[in-house]
Amino acid sequence: MSTLRDLTPLEARVLAVLVEKEHTVPDSYPLSVNALTLGCNQKTARDPVMNASESEVLQALDELKAMHLINTVSGSRVVRFEHNAARVLGVPGAALAILTLLMLRGPLTAAELRLYTERLHRFADISSVEGFLDELATREPPYVIKLARAPGARESRWAHLLSGPVAQDAYSGGAAPALPREQEIEALRAEQQRLRAEVEALTALVHRMAAELGIAA
């Protein structure tokens, strides 16, 4: 990443949404600006929640394109975008899945990362997640950092560094990670929320396509 500057929060969100949707809604990928904006502003599976305009997303796309992190796709009436993150960042798909979740959801524990990356990459166990985290943390420059454990927490959380340095104590006041059973319930809830958001996005896409074709949805 030595040739790249630090990403703004919105640029990181746009890049992460492209990676996420490539796996979760492949039929809609590459994404239009409208679909990207919806993905950036999702109320579920996002921390922080954003309210970016299409013009702001377009500006972020221009910046990401200048860094070769995304490409435009021709051959469609609507301009679409795809990411080029794995090649430019020089990471395998498993590591990119970890970075994507950290950009979408903020700092997470290794256990949470294993749960939430399920649809992007399936890790065999938590130790395999930790292995990739360690590799990302020891790169030069590093892509992730292990945060100081919060008081009462059982595990430390990890944060990405693609948007610049993170204060070690910035997230130290959070609640302790959920117990295994609670994590399982939270994962099911998150999956339900993701599916609901994707259905809403696909419904909106169908209505837009129907309007363009002049037919009833």
C-alpha positions in Angstrom: 0.0 0.0 0.0 3.1 2.3 -0.1 1.9 4.0 -3.3 -1.6 4.6 -1.9 -2.6 7.4 0.4 -4.9 6.9 3.4 -8.5 6.4 2.3 -11.3 8.7 3.6 -14.1 6.9 5.5 -16.4 7.1 2.5 -13.8 5.8 0.1 -13.1 2.9 2.4 -16.9 2.3 2.6 -17.3 2.4 -1.2 -14.5 0.0 -1.7 -15.8 -2.4 0.9 -19.3 -2.3 -0.5 -18.0 -3.3 -3.9 -16.2 -6.3 -2.4 -19.2 -7.3 -0.3 -21.8 -7.1 -3.1 -19.6 -9.0 -5.5 -20.2 -12.0 -3.2 -23.6 -11.3 -1.8 -25.5 -10.1 -4.9 -23.3 -11.3 -7.8 -26.2 -10.9 -10.3 -26.1 -7.1 -9.7 -22.4 -6.8 -9.8 -20.6 -4.7 -11.1 -22.6 -2.0 -9.3 -24.2 1.3 -10.5 -23.7 4.5 -8.5 -27.2 4.2 -7.2 -26.7 0.6 -5.9 -23.4 1.7 -4.4 -25.0 4.6 -2.6 -27.7 2.3 -1.2 -25.0 -0.1 0.0 -23.0 2.6 1.6 -26.0 4.0 3.5 -27.4 0.6 4.7 -28.7 0.8 8.2 -27.7 -2.8 9.0 -24.2 -4.4 9.1 -22.6 -0.9 9.0 -20.7 1.0 11.6 -20.8 3.9 11.4 -24.1 4.4 9.5 -23.6 6.9 6.7 -25.9 9.2 4.7 -23.8 9.8 1.6 -25.2 11.4 -1.5 -24.7 10.0 -5.0 -22.5 13.0 -5.8 -20.3 12.2 -2.8 -20.1 8.6 -3.8 -19.1 9.6 -7.3 -16.3 11.8 -6.0 -15.1 8.8 -3.9 -15.2 6.6 -7.0 -13.1 9.1 -8.9 -10.5 9.1 -6.2 -10.5 5.3 -5.9 -10.2 5.0 -9.7 -7.2 7.3 -9.6 -5.6 4.9 -7.2 -6.5 2.0 -9.4 -8.6 0.4 -6.7 -11.7 0.3 -8.9 -12.5 0.1 -12.6 -15.4 1.3 -14.7 -17.2 -1.3 -16.7 -18.4 -0.4 -20.2 -21.1 -2.0 -22.4 -24.1 -0.9 -20.4 -26.4 2.1 -20.5 -25.6 2.6 -16.9 -22.0 3.1 -15.8 -21.0 0.4 -13.4 -18.0 -0.1 -11.2 -15.9 -3.1 -10.0 -13.1 -3.3 -7.5 -9.5 -4.2 -8.1 -8.6 -4.3 -4.4 -7.0 -7.7 -4.1 -4.4 -6.9 -6.8 -3.6 -3.4 -5.8 -3.4 -4.1 -2.1 -1.5 -7.3 -2.7 -3.6 -9.6 -0.5 -5.4 -12.9 -1.0 -9.2 -13.2 -1.0 -9.3 -14.3 2.7 -7.4 -11.3 3.8 -9.5 -9.0 1.6 -12.6 -10.4 3.3 -11.2 -9.5 6.7 -10.3 -5.9 5.6 -13.8 -5.6 4.0 -15.6 -6.4 7.2 -13.4 -4.1 9.2 -14.2 -1.3 6.8 -17.9 -2.0 6.9 -18.4 -2.7 10.6 -15.5 -1.1 12.5 -13.2 -2.9 14.9 -14.1 -6.6 15.5 -12.7 -9.6 17.3 -11.3 -12.6 15.4 -14.4 -14.6 16.4 -16.7 -11.9 15.1 -14.7 -11.7 11.9 -15.1 -15.4 11.4 -18.9 -15.1 11.8 -19.4 -12.1 9.6 -17.1 -13.1 6.7 -19.0 -16.3 6.2 -20.5 -15.1 2.8 -17.2 -13.6 1.6 -14.8 -16.3 2.7 -15.4 -19.3 4.9 -12.6 -19.7 7.5 -12.1 -23.1 9.0 -11.6 -21.8 12.5 -10.8 -18.7 14.5 -7.0 -19.6 14.4 -7.0 -19.3 10.6 -8.6 -15.8 11.0 -5.9 -14.9 13.5 -3.2 -16.1 11.1 -4.4 -13.7 8.4 -4.7 -10.9 10.9 -1.1 -11.5 12.0 0.0 -11.4 8.4 -1.9 -8.2 7.8 -0.5 -6.6 10.9 3.2 -7.4 10.1 3.1 -6.1 6.6 5.1 -2.9 5.8 3.1 -0.7 6.2 0.6 -2.7 8.2 -3.0 -3.0 7.1 -4.5 -3.8 10.5 -3.8 -3.2 14.2 -4.7 -5.1 17.3 -6.4 -2.8 19.8 -5.9 -2.8 23.5 -8.4 -5.1 25.2 -11.3 -3.2 26.7 -11.9 -3.5 30.5 -13.8 -6.8 31.1 -13.5 -7.9 27.5 -12.5 -11.5 26.8 -10.9 -10.7 23.4 -9.1 -7.8 21.7 -10.6 -6.3 18.7 -8.8 -5.4 15.4 -9.1 -2.3 13.3 -8.0 -1.6 9.7 -5.4 1.0 8.9 -6.4 1.7 5.3 -7.8 5.1 6.5 -4.7 5.9 8.6 -3.6 5.3 12.2 -6.1 4.3 14.8 -5.8 5.4 18.4 -5.3 2.3 20.6 -7.8 3.6 23.2 -10.4 4.8 20.6 -12.6 1.8 21.1 -11.6 0.7 24.6 -14.9 1.6 26.2 -17.0 -0.9 24.3 -18.8 -3.8 25.8 -17.2 -7.1 26.2 -17.5 -9.5 23.3 -20.6 -11.7 23.3 -20.4 -15.2 24.7 -20.4 -18.0 22.1 -24.2 -18.6 22.3 -24.9 -14.9 22.1 -22.5 -14.6 19.1 -24.4 -17.3 17.3 -27.7 -15.5 17.9 -26.1 -12.2 16.8 -24.8 -13.8 13.6 -28.3 -15.1 12.8 -29.7 -11.7 13.3 -27.0 -10.1 11.2 -27.6 -12.6 8.4 -31.3 -11.8 8.5 -30.6 -8.1 8.4 -28.2 -8.5 5.5 -30.8 -10.6 3.5 -33.5 -8.0 4.2 -31.2 -5.2 3.0 -30.3 -7.1 -0.1 -33.9 -7.9 -0.9 -34.7 -4.2 -0.6 -31.9 -3.3 -2.9 -32.9 -5.9 -5.5 -36.5 -4.8 -5.3 -35.5 -1.2 -6.0 -33.3 -2.4 -8.9 -36.3 -4.3 -10.4 -38.5 -1.2 -10.1 -35.9 0.9 -11.8 -35.4 -1.6 -14.6 -39.1 -1.9 -15.1 -39.5 1.9 -15.2 -36.7 2.1 -17.8 -38.4 -0.6 -19.9 -41.8 1.0 -19.4 -43.4 -2.1 -17.9 -45.1 -2.8 -14.7 -42.9 -4.3 -11.9 
